[in-house]
Amino acid sequence: MGQAIGQILSFGVGVALSPVPIIAVVLMLATPKGGTNGPAFLAGWIVGLAVVGAIVLLISSGASASTHGTPATWVSILKIVLGALLVLLAIKQWRGRPRGSEPQLPAWMKTIDTFTPAKSSGMAVLLSAINPKNLLLVVGAAAAIAQTGASTIDQAVALAVFILIATLGVGAPVAIYFLMGDRATRILGELHDWMARENAAIMAVICLIIGAKLIGDAITALAR
């Protein structure tokens, strides 16, 4: 189990530090329905990660992701592909970062004050599991767990740990909202402004580091 958990730590942190979902939940908490939409978003986020992670684990296990405790060749190839895609995404994010202008956030964020709990949950599923960057990281994490050849229970525990870590980013604003009282408005406002300003740079650094790790791990495994 320890090996499986060790494999997913960087992936979990990469998902947790996604700026757009954090900005989205902060905006939701600032609306009159924040007390219900914030937790609904958090629940949808967890469901999205769990469903995609479980699907990839089942597929990987069925395709023999581990051979005598070592990663199968196809897993290493998948890691190289995922790593290359993340590096390309990092380059795109870095080149597209705002320079001296107000960062532009997605248009749908302007309508967050009209969201219902159901729509908040649905948006969280999209951002956690279908967003390209997070999808790559979830697939990478699940494949990394499967390649260890751990038991089904150990793999499930490792996936749960991944989901817990990956939820810290959107979970923190919700916790601040309910625990910090009047101070929450200022803290969440500062978090929103920083995330909005540094969105592209944060994404670029995360994608580059994890992409390079995936490629390096895969090359090491193939060279054995």
Secondary structure, 3 states (H helix, E strand, C coil): CHHHHHHHHHHHHHHHCCHHHHHHHHHHHCCCCHHHHHHHHHHHHHHHHHHHHHHHHHHHHHCCCEECCEECHHHHHHHHHHHHHHHHHHHHHHHCCCCCCCCCCCHHHHHHHHCCHHHHHHHHHHHHHHCHHHHHHHHHHHHHHHCCCCCHHHHHHHHHHHHHHHHHHHHHHHHHHHHCCCHHHHHHHHHHHHHHHHHHHHHHHHHHHHHHHHHHHHHHHHHC
